[in-house]
Amino acid sequence: MGVIVQDLRYALRQLHRSPGGFTVVAVITLALGIGANTSTFQFLDASAREACR
């Protein structure tokens, strides 16, 4: 578990050192990707449950 925490700290330091625009774009891209994946899964899950009734 300690290695994961070290890796996360290193990643955050590297993002902080890089130009600010890249960090913002990377975070927004990840947020949009996770949100799209979640909403797609919820839609398909609800559709599948409705079809089973």
C-alpha positions in Angstrom: 0.0 0.0 0.0 2.9 2.3 0.7 4.1 2.0 -2.9 0.8 3.2 -4.2 0.8 6.2 -2.0 4.4 7.0 -3.1 3.3 6.6 -6.8 0.3 8.9 -6.3 2.5 11.6 -4.6 5.0 11.4 -7.4 2.3 11.7 -10.0 0.8 14.7 -8.3 4.2 16.4 -8.0 4.8 15.8 -11.8 1.5 17.2 -12.7 2.2 20.2 -10.5 5.5 20.8 -12.2 4.1 20.5 -15.7 2.4 23.5 -17.4 -0.9 24.2 -15.7 -2.9 23.9 -18.9 -1.9 20.2 -19.3 -3.0 19.4 -15.8 -6.4 21.0 -16.3 -7.0 19.2 -19.6 -5.9 15.9 -18.2 -8.3 16.2 -15.2 -11.2 17.3 -17.3 -10.6 14.5 -19.8 -10.5 11.9 -17.1 -13.7 13.4 -15.5 -15.6 13.3 -18.8 -14.4 9.8 -19.6 -15.4 8.5 -16.2 -18.8 10.3 -16.3 -19.6 9.0 -19.8 -18.6 5.5 -18.8 -20.8 5.6 -15.7 -23.8 7.0 -17.5 -23.5 4.5 -20.3 -23.3 1.6 -17.9 -26.3 2.9 -15.9 -28.4 3.2 -19.1 -27.4 -0.3 -20.3 -28.0 -1.8 -16.8 -31.4 -0.2 -16.5 -32.3 -1.4 -20.0 -31.2 -4.9 -19.3 -33.2 -5.0 -16.0 -36.3 -3.7 -17.8 -35.9 -6.4 -20.5 -35.8 -9.1 -17.8 -39.1 -8.2 -16.3 
